[in-house]
Every structure is written in structure tokens, then in C-alpha cells.
Amino acid sequence: MFKKTLLTLAVIGALSACDSDNNDDTNSVSASKTITVIDGYLINANVYADRNANGQSESGELIGKTNDSGQITIPAADAGYDMIVTVEAGVTSDSDKPGFITQNYVMHAGNASEVVTPFTTLAKARNISVADVAAELNIDASIISGDYIKSKTTQPGMAKKAHALARTLTLSVLPDIGNQSSAAIKASTNEISDFLDSEINNGTDLDLIEVKKDKDGNLTTKPAVRTVADFYRGETLYFLSLNGPYSVEEGIQKFVFSNDDTIMITRQDGITVEGPYAVNFGPNKIDDATVLYMNSNTALLAEENWDLTFSTKSEYSNGSWPSVGASDVTADMFTNQTIYHVFDDSTTKSPKPFLTKMEFSANTVTLTESNGATSSAGWGLANGTVIIDGVFDGSDWHITPTAVSGDPQTLLNNNEVMFALSGRNAQGEAHKLAMFTYNKALAESIYLKWNNVVK
């Protein structure tokens, strides 16, 4: 939508413990059943019957994918087995939020459960019952053993807390739950629960927030974005193509979205394009652009056979994006970290999606490109800029993290996308915004979905 509009106007574990409340003898169920997979309702998640009781999802045990309500019918032959659900970044979507899931994780439930949730997963991981989990959290067991979203109509207080707790668990605990002890899982869950209780005491509506950790590891809140329309309506955003030739030609465009789903567009030179123009929102769409990634401040959009477009609520002012202090960019953000870089490698207006894996040691970085090519170079940090030696035909590569999508360290720690100014150390060359993340699954999902859109 945006590219076409502007041109017309010339301007995205294995667990094996048993849940004593949810394990009946296998093969004892003679009828099919429907189960619901919930963080929010999870769409297009893979559901497996654990027929060999090894706690692992195996291709021969796949039943199918959840529908648009997060549900799937389990055949009678499999209804007596425990259930395993794999949630895939870039494939599974969540009724709680726009775009696609950004992290891979696995959930489990016993064979008697009608739901698969973070709570049934906690119980399996810790070898306790869901009722035990409920007692620890001081939440009615009937809420977390069932559809806590539906329970909001009858028990809104506890059900809202359960839903908020589930949302937070899937981000901070479930992705690595197989590597944590029962005590560590309990401690993390209780920390989140206590934080939510304090928010409740402060009068916070838990349906309106997301809970994440800041760069110091402390829990904090951000406004929740539930739909694509919620992200854009009534907001002013700045749009920039991540394709080099387009970004030079178009510059940064200011889009003012009204609450009646129209937009006004102002070019970088200050000229306001005639309007307003109508815009249509879908579950993961804005007009014909697909949302590949979205957080509370930033979105990435791809149109068929067009470039990748970045949009942000951060103001582009006086010729620059919001910056961070040099002292806020530390070597620890890179040393012994693997970072994934998605970018448009095209020198023309035809997009060429590219993904580079960057493995940093104390003094060197190994680059592995999506075409299989590898190289190594020295690197260092100076005045808030990462400098990689001589990788661009002898020119150094400069990467300067920005605050355009939030605090860079916090974004990386939360497995989100950090945006940085990136380019060669060449006189007069303007460095372009580019994306970096610790999250392999997220980077690959953005890269693969962008590839699918442009083909």
C-alpha cells in the first residue's frame, strides 16, 4: 500500500515430567476430543500426541495445526495420550497481538486436559499438578486449568491476572524451560505473579499492558498492542524503506493516521501530499502490506514484490533518529554473543533479502551469510559504534545502535529487534537503519517471510 501510494504520488524443548492431575492411563479414551491451545488463542501451532511418552515432539506423532480459534480435534486413537504443542516464530500467530510469534517454545499438557497452556506446561516441567500451580499463585484452579480468556466474563480479576501471567511466561520462561530447575521455574513464576499483584494494587488494567524485563533485568510494563489497527490509529509514524535506492529517493515519510482510518503523508522536504487517503487494516495486514514484525513502537512491513518498510512512532527530528549515549553501548552487548542481521542487499529497487549470522568473540567476529559464504574480521567499540575491520572491500563496517525502537540492550535481552545505523566507513556515505537481534528464530522468520512476499 505505502510503496504503491507513494509511487503514484511521486514521492517478522523437550520435557518429560508427568502431571499427576492430568495423566490418566493412555489409550483409555474411546472418543475424539477438542483441545484449545492458549497463551492468547494460538493459531497455526503444531499439535502432537506423545505416543511413546518421551516428552518430545516427533514427526510421526503430528496430529495437525490449530485453527483460527486455537483449537484442534484430537482423534479417538490419540485422545488418551499427553499433548505436545510447538509454537513457531514467524508461523504461529496469537490472538493477543498482531503479526506472528517471535520466539519458538514448546507447551505440554496431560491427556485429561482440554487445554494446553503455559500453566499445564509449568505443571509438567515441575512434575506437579495444575492445582498445585494454582495454589502457589493464589489463583482459582478452575481458571488456570481451563480457558482463562473465557473466564474473564465471570471472574475478571483472577482471569485477567492469569492471562497476563501466561503472556509473560511465554516470553521469559517457556523458551528455555527445559534447561531450568523446578526451583528456578517457581522463582521466576512467583516474581512475575508478585509484580502483577503490585500492578493490580496500583489500579492497572492488566489487559492493557505487556510485562517485560528492562536492561537491568527488572520487570517493567509497556502498553499492549493487540491489533494492527491499534498500533496505527490516531498515531503519527515515520516510514523509511530499508532498500538503499528507495530510501535515497523517498527519504523519510511522515504518516498521520486518523481514528477514521485515513492518512495524511508528509515528505521529508516538508511538502504534504494531498489526502486524506483511506487505509484498511487486517489481522496481519495494512492494505496489501504484510506485518512481519511489530513491537509497541516499531513495525516492519513487506509488500508483494516490493521492499521492506520500517515504521516507527519515534520522531525523526533535525535530520536524525533518537540516539543513545556512547556509554549505553557496551562490549557486553556483543562479546560472546551471536547476533543476526537481516537487510536488503540489493543495489537496485528490486529487493534482495539477506541474512547474516554474526558470532562475536572478544576481538573477532565470524560472519556467515545466507548464501553460505563465511569470513572473519577484527572488531572493536569506539564512542558507541561497533567497528568491524575491512569487510566492505577494505572499508570498515560501522554499526551504531539507536533508540528508534527503544533501549538497544533491553530489546536485545528481550529477544526483540534492535535498529542501528549501519554502513561503510566511507566519506560522505549516509548510514542506513538496519535490524539486529539475538533471536535466531525471529531473524529467520523475518527473512523467510520477506522472501516469500517478494517472490
C-alpha positions as CSV (number, residue, x, y, z in Angstrom):
1,M,0.0,0.0,0.0
2,F,2.6,2.5,1.0
3,K,5.0,1.9,-1.8
4,K,2.3,2.0,-4.4
5,T,0.7,5.1,-2.9
6,L,4.0,7.0,-2.7
7,L,5.0,6.0,-6.3
8,T,1.6,7.1,-7.6
9,L,2.0,10.3,-5.8
10,A,5.6,10.6,-7.0
11,V,7.0,10.7,-3.7
12,I,8.9,-10.8,11.2
13,G,12.1,-28.3,24.4
14,A,11.8,-31.3,25.3
15,L,10.0,-32.0,28.7
16,S,9.4,-35.5,30.1
17,A,7.9,-34.9,33.6
18,C,4.4,-36.1,34.5
19,D,1.4,-34.1,35.7
20,S,-0.3,-36.2,38.3
21,D,-3.6,-34.5,37.9
22,N,-3.7,-34.7,34.2
23,N,-2.3,-38.2,33.4
24,D,-4.8,-41.0,33.0
25,D,-3.9,-44.3,31.5
26,T,-3.1,-43.9,27.9
27,N,-5.5,-45.4,25.3
28,S,-8.4,-45.3,27.8
29,V,-10.3,-42.6,25.8
30,S,-12.6,-44.0,23.1
31,A,-14.0,-40.7,21.7
32,S,-12.3,-37.8,19.9
33,K,-12.0,-34.6,21.7
34,T,-11.3,-30.9,21.0
35,I,-8.5,-29.1,22.8
36,T,-7.7,-25.4,22.8
37,V,-4.1,-24.1,22.8
38,I,-3.8,-20.8,24.7
39,D,-1.4,-18.1,25.5
40,G,-3.9,-15.9,23.7
41,Y,-5.5,-18.3,21.3
42,L,-2.6,-19.7,19.3
43,I,-3.3,-20.2,15.6
44,N,-1.2,-22.5,13.3
45,A,0.6,-24.2,16.2
46,N,1.7,-27.8,15.7
47,V,0.0,-30.4,18.0
48,Y,1.5,-33.8,18.7
49,A,0.3,-36.9,20.6
50,D,3.1,-38.1,22.8
51,R,2.5,-41.8,21.9
52,N,5.9,-43.0,23.1
53,A,5.7,-40.9,26.3
54,N,9.2,-39.4,25.8
55,G,8.1,-35.8,26.1
56,Q,9.4,-34.9,22.7
57,S,7.5,-33.8,19.5
58,E,8.3,-36.2,16.7
59,S,7.2,-36.0,13.1
60,G,5.3,-39.3,13.2
61,E,3.2,-38.0,16.2
62,L,2.0,-34.9,14.5
63,I,-1.8,-34.6,14.5
64,G,-2.1,-31.2,12.8
65,K,-2.3,-27.5,13.3
66,T,-4.6,-25.3,15.4
67,N,-7.4,-23.4,13.7
68,D,-8.3,-19.7,13.9
69,S,-9.7,-20.3,17.4
70,G,-6.6,-22.1,18.7
71,Q,-8.5,-25.4,18.6
72,I,-7.9,-28.8,17.1
73,T,-9.8,-32.1,17.2
74,I,-7.8,-35.0,18.6
75,P,-8.8,-38.3,17.0
76,A,-10.1,-41.0,19.4
77,A,-6.9,-43.1,18.8
78,D,-4.8,-40.3,20.2
79,A,-7.1,-38.9,22.9
80,G,-5.5,-40.9,25.6
81,Y,-2.0,-39.5,25.1
82,D,-0.4,-36.4,26.6
83,M,-0.3,-33.5,24.2
84,I,2.8,-31.5,23.0
85,V,2.5,-28.2,21.1
86,T,5.3,-26.5,19.2
87,V,4.9,-22.8,18.7
88,E,7.0,-21.5,15.8
89,A,8.3,-18.0,15.3
90,G,7.0,-16.5,12.1
91,V,4.4,-19.2,11.6
92,T,2.2,-19.3,14.7
93,S,0.1,-16.2,15.5
94,D,-1.6,-15.2,18.7
95,S,-5.0,-13.6,19.2
96,D,-3.4,-11.3,21.8
97,K,-1.2,-9.4,19.3
98,P,-0.6,-8.6,15.7
99,G,2.0,-10.2,13.5
100,F,3.5,-13.6,14.3
101,I,5.0,-15.2,17.4
102,T,8.6,-14.0,17.7
103,Q,10.1,-16.9,19.7
104,N,10.0,-20.7,19.4
105,Y,8.7,-22.5,22.5
106,V,7.0,-25.8,23.4
107,M,4.0,-26.4,25.6
108,H,2.7,-29.7,27.2
109,A,-0.5,-31.0,28.8
110,G,-1.6,-34.2,30.3
111,N,-4.1,-36.4,28.4
112,A,-7.1,-35.4,30.6
113,S,-6.7,-31.7,29.9
114,E,-8.9,-29.8,27.5
115,V,-6.3,-27.0,27.1
116,V,-2.6,-26.7,26.5
117,T,-1.3,-23.5,28.2
118,P,1.7,-22.1,30.0
119,F,0.2,-23.4,33.2
120,T,-0.2,-27.0,32.1
121,T,3.4,-26.7,30.8
122,L,4.6,-25.4,34.2
123,A,3.0,-28.4,35.9
124,K,4.6,-30.9,33.5
125,A,8.0,-29.3,33.8
126,R,7.9,-29.3,37.6
127,N,6.2,-32.7,38.0
128,I,3.3,-31.2,40.0
129,S,-0.4,-30.8,39.3
130,V,-2.1,-27.7,37.8
131,A,-3.9,-27.4,41.1
132,D,-0.5,-27.1,42.9
133,V,0.5,-24.4,40.4
134,A,-2.8,-22.6,41.1
135,A,-2.3,-22.8,44.9
136,E,1.2,-21.3,44.6
137,L,-0.1,-18.4,42.5
138,N,-3.2,-17.9,44.7
139,I,-5.5,-18.2,41.6
140,D,-8.6,-20.4,41.4
141,A,-7.5,-23.8,39.9
142,S,-10.6,-23.8,37.6
143,I,-9.3,-20.7,35.9
144,I,-5.8,-21.8,35.0
145,S,-6.8,-25.4,34.3
146,G,-9.2,-24.2,31.6
147,D,-9.8,-21.3,29.2
148,Y,-8.8,-18.3,31.3
149,I,-9.7,-15.9,28.5
150,K,-13.3,-17.0,28.6
151,S,-13.2,-16.9,32.4
152,K,-12.9,-13.1,32.2
153,T,-16.6,-12.9,31.7
154,T,-17.3,-14.5,35.1
155,Q,-14.2,-14.0,37.2
156,P,-12.4,-11.0,35.5
157,G,-10.0,-10.2,38.3
158,M,-8.3,-13.6,38.6
159,A,-8.7,-14.4,34.9
160,K,-7.0,-11.1,33.8
161,K,-4.1,-11.9,36.1
162,A,-3.9,-15.5,34.7
163,H,-3.9,-14.2,31.1
164,A,-1.2,-11.5,31.9
165,L,0.9,-14.1,33.7
166,A,0.6,-16.5,30.7
167,R,1.6,-13.8,28.3
168,T,4.7,-13.1,30.3
169,L,5.6,-16.7,30.9
170,T,5.7,-17.4,27.2
171,L,8.3,-14.6,26.7
172,S,10.5,-15.1,29.7
173,V,10.2,-18.7,31.0
174,L,8.9,-21.1,28.4
175,P,11.5,-20.6,25.6
176,D,14.2,-22.1,28.0
177,I,12.1,-24.0,30.4
178,G,13.7,-27.4,29.6
179,N,17.0,-26.1,30.9
180,Q,15.7,-24.8,34.2
181,S,15.3,-26.5,37.6
182,S,11.9,-26.7,39.2
183,A,13.0,-24.2,41.9
184,A,14.2,-21.7,39.2
185,I,10.9,-22.0,37.3
186,K,8.9,-21.5,40.5
187,A,11.0,-18.4,41.4
188,S,10.6,-16.8,38.0
189,T,6.8,-17.5,38.0
190,N,6.4,-16.1,41.5
191,E,8.4,-13.0,40.6
192,I,6.0,-12.3,37.7
193,S,2.9,-13.1,39.8
194,D,4.1,-10.7,42.6
195,F,4.8,-8.0,40.1
196,L,1.3,-8.4,38.6
197,D,-0.2,-8.2,42.1
198,S,1.5,-4.9,42.6
199,E,0.1,-3.6,39.3
200,I,-3.4,-4.7,40.3
201,N,-3.0,-2.8,43.6
202,N,-2.0,0.3,41.7
203,G,-5.2,0.1,39.7
204,T,-3.6,-1.2,36.4
205,D,-5.9,-3.0,33.9
206,L,-3.7,-6.0,33.1
207,D,-5.4,-6.4,29.7
208,L,-3.8,-3.1,28.6
209,I,-0.1,-3.9,29.4
210,E,2.7,-6.2,28.5
211,V,5.3,-7.2,31.1
212,K,9.0,-7.4,30.1
213,K,12.4,-7.1,31.6
214,D,14.5,-3.9,31.2
215,K,18.2,-3.9,30.6
216,D,18.9,-4.4,34.3
217,G,16.7,-7.5,34.4
218,N,13.8,-5.7,36.3
219,L,10.2,-6.3,35.3
220,T,8.5,-3.3,33.7
221,T,5.4,-2.6,31.7
222,K,4.7,-1.4,28.2
223,P,1.3,-0.5,26.6
224,A,-0.1,-3.6,24.9
225,V,-0.7,-3.6,21.2
226,R,-3.5,-6.0,20.4
227,T,-4.2,-5.4,16.7
228,V,-2.5,-3.8,13.7
229,A,-5.2,-1.1,13.8
230,D,-4.5,-0.4,17.4
231,F,-0.8,0.2,16.5
232,Y,-1.5,2.8,13.8
233,R,-4.9,4.5,14.6
234,G,-4.5,8.0,16.0
235,E,-0.7,7.9,15.7
236,T,2.0,9.7,13.9
237,L,4.6,7.4,12.4
238,Y,7.8,7.8,10.4
239,F,8.3,5.4,7.4
240,L,11.5,4.5,5.7
241,S,12.4,2.0,3.1
242,L,15.2,-0.4,4.0
243,N,16.1,-0.6,0.4
244,G,19.1,1.7,-0.4
245,P,17.9,3.2,-3.7
246,Y,14.3,3.7,-2.4
247,S,15.5,5.2,0.9
248,V,17.6,7.8,-1.0
249,E,14.8,8.6,-3.5
250,E,11.9,8.8,-1.0
251,G,13.7,9.8,2.3
252,I,11.6,9.5,5.5
253,Q,7.9,10.0,5.1
254,K,5.7,11.2,8.0
255,F,2.3,9.4,8.1
256,V,-0.5,10.8,10.3
257,F,-3.2,8.2,10.9
258,S,-6.6,9.4,11.9
259,N,-9.1,7.4,14.0
260,D,-11.4,7.1,11.0
261,D,-8.7,5.1,9.1
262,T,-7.4,7.7,6.8
263,I,-3.8,9.0,6.5
264,M,-2.0,12.2,5.5
265,I,1.5,11.9,4.2
266,T,4.3,14.5,4.5
267,R,7.5,14.1,2.6
268,Q,10.9,14.7,4.1
269,D,11.1,18.0,2.4
270,G,8.0,19.1,4.3
271,I,5.6,19.0,1.5
272,T,2.3,17.4,2.5
273,V,0.8,15.1,-0.1
274,E,-2.8,15.7,-0.9
275,G,-5.2,13.5,1.1
276,P,-6.6,12.0,3.2
277,Y,-6.3,8.5,1.8
278,A,-8.3,5.6,3.2
279,V,-6.4,2.7,4.7
280,N,-7.6,-0.9,5.5
281,F,-6.5,-3.0,8.4
282,G,-6.5,-6.8,8.7
283,P,-5.2,-9.3,11.3
284,N,-1.6,-9.1,10.0
285,K,-2.1,-6.6,7.2
286,I,-2.3,-2.9,6.5
287,D,-3.8,-2.6,3.0
288,D,-1.6,-5.1,0.9
289,A,1.4,-4.9,3.2
290,T,2.1,-7.9,5.5
291,V,3.3,-7.2,9.0
292,L,6.5,-9.2,9.6
293,Y,7.4,-7.8,13.0
294,M,5.8,-5.4,15.5
295,N,6.5,-4.3,19.0
296,S,5.0,-1.4,20.9
297,N,7.0,1.2,19.0
298,T,8.1,-0.3,15.6
299,A,6.8,-2.4,12.7
300,L,8.3,-4.0,9.6
301,L,6.0,-4.2,6.6
302,A,6.6,-6.1,3.3
303,E,4.6,-5.7,0.1
304,E,4.5,-8.2,-2.7
305,N,7.5,-7.7,-5.0
306,W,8.4,-4.5,-3.1
307,D,10.9,-3.5,-0.4
308,L,10.8,-3.9,3.3
309,T,9.4,-0.8,5.0
310,F,10.2,0.3,8.6
311,S,7.7,2.4,10.5
312,T,8.2,3.8,14.0
313,K,6.5,6.1,16.5
314,S,9.9,7.6,17.4
315,E,10.2,11.1,15.9
316,Y,12.7,11.8,13.2
317,S,13.9,15.2,14.1
318,N,16.6,17.6,12.9
319,G,17.9,15.0,10.5
320,S,18.4,12.2,13.0
321,W,16.8,9.3,14.8
322,P,16.7,9.1,18.6
323,S,20.2,8.2,19.8
324,V,21.7,6.5,22.8
325,G,24.7,7.7,24.8
326,A,28.0,6.1,23.9
327,S,28.3,4.7,27.4
328,D,25.0,2.8,26.9
329,V,26.5,0.7,24.1
330,T,28.8,-1.7,25.8
331,A,31.1,-4.5,24.7
332,D,29.0,-7.0,26.7
333,M,26.2,-6.5,24.2
334,F,28.4,-8.1,21.6
335,T,31.2,-10.1,23.1
336,N,30.5,-13.9,23.1
337,Q,27.1,-13.2,21.5
338,T,25.6,-14.4,18.3
339,I,23.6,-11.6,16.5
340,Y,21.5,-12.0,13.4
341,H,21.3,-9.2,10.8
342,V,18.5,-9.0,8.3
343,F,18.9,-6.5,5.4
344,D,18.3,-5.7,1.8
345,D,21.4,-6.4,-0.1
346,S,20.1,-5.0,-3.4
347,T,21.7,-2.1,-5.3
348,T,18.6,-1.7,-7.3
349,K,14.9,-1.1,-6.4
350,S,14.3,-4.9,-6.6
351,P,14.6,-6.3,-3.1
352,K,17.2,-8.9,-2.2
353,P,16.6,-10.2,1.3
354,F,19.7,-11.3,3.1
355,L,20.5,-12.8,6.5
356,T,23.9,-12.7,8.2
357,K,24.9,-14.6,11.3
358,M,27.5,-12.6,13.4
359,E,29.4,-14.6,16.0
360,F,31.4,-12.2,18.3
361,S,34.3,-13.2,20.4
362,A,36.4,-10.8,22.5
363,N,38.3,-9.4,19.4
364,T,37.0,-11.1,16.3
365,V,33.6,-11.7,14.6
366,T,32.8,-14.5,12.2
367,L,30.2,-13.6,9.5
368,T,28.1,-16.4,7.9
369,E,25.8,-15.2,5.1
370,S,22.6,-16.7,3.9
371,N,24.4,-17.8,0.7
372,G,26.8,-19.9,2.8
373,A,29.8,-17.5,2.5
374,T,31.9,-17.0,5.7
375,S,34.5,-14.6,6.7
376,S,36.2,-13.3,9.9
377,A,37.4,-9.9,10.9
378,G,38.6,-8.0,13.9
379,W,36.1,-5.7,15.7
380,G,36.1,-3.1,18.4
381,L,33.9,-0.5,20.1
382,A,34.5,3.3,19.9
383,N,32.2,6.1,21.0
384,G,29.0,3.9,20.9
385,T,29.9,2.4,17.5
386,V,30.9,-1.1,16.7
387,I,33.6,-1.1,14.1
388,I,34.3,-4.3,12.1
389,D,37.6,-4.2,10.2
390,G,37.7,-4.0,6.4
391,V,34.8,-6.2,5.4
392,F,33.5,-3.9,2.7
393,D,36.2,-4.1,0.1
394,G,38.7,-2.8,2.6
395,S,36.3,-0.3,4.2
396,D,35.3,-0.8,7.8
397,W,31.7,-1.6,8.8
398,H,30.2,0.8,11.3
399,I,27.2,-0.2,13.4
400,T,25.8,2.5,15.7
401,P,22.8,1.3,17.9
402,T,19.9,3.8,18.1
403,A,16.9,4.3,20.4
404,V,14.5,4.4,17.5
405,S,12.7,1.2,18.7
406,G,13.6,1.5,22.4
407,D,16.7,0.9,24.5
408,P,19.0,-1.3,22.5
409,Q,20.2,-3.5,25.4
410,T,16.6,-4.1,26.6
411,L,15.5,-5.0,23.1
412,L,18.3,-7.5,22.6
413,N,17.8,-9.0,26.1
414,N,14.1,-9.5,25.3
415,N,14.9,-11.2,22.0
416,E,13.4,-8.3,20.0
417,V,14.9,-6.3,17.2
418,M,17.5,-3.5,17.7
419,F,17.8,-0.9,15.0
420,A,21.2,0.6,14.3
421,L,22.7,2.9,11.7
422,S,24.8,0.7,9.5
423,G,27.2,1.3,6.7
424,R,30.8,1.5,5.4
425,N,33.2,3.9,6.8
426,A,33.4,6.0,3.6
427,Q,33.5,9.7,3.4
428,G,30.1,11.2,2.7
429,E,28.2,7.9,2.8
430,A,25.0,8.0,4.8
431,H,24.5,5.1,7.1
432,K,21.1,3.4,6.9
433,L,18.9,1.9,9.5
434,A,19.3,-1.9,9.8
435,M,18.0,-4.6,12.1
436,F,19.9,-6.8,14.6
437,T,18.7,-9.4,17.1
438,Y,19.9,-12.2,19.3
439,N,16.8,-14.1,18.4
440,K,17.6,-16.6,15.6
441,A,14.0,-17.8,15.2
442,L,12.8,-14.2,14.8
443,A,15.5,-13.2,12.3
444,E,14.9,-16.3,10.2
445,S,11.1,-15.8,10.2
446,I,11.5,-12.2,9.0
447,Y,14.0,-13.2,6.4
448,L,11.9,-16.2,5.1
449,K,8.6,-14.3,5.2
450,W,10.1,-11.4,3.4
451,N,11.5,-13.8,0.8
452,N,8.0,-15.3,0.3
453,V,6.4,-11.9,-0.1
454,V,8.9,-10.7,-2.7
455,K,8.8,-13.8,-4.8
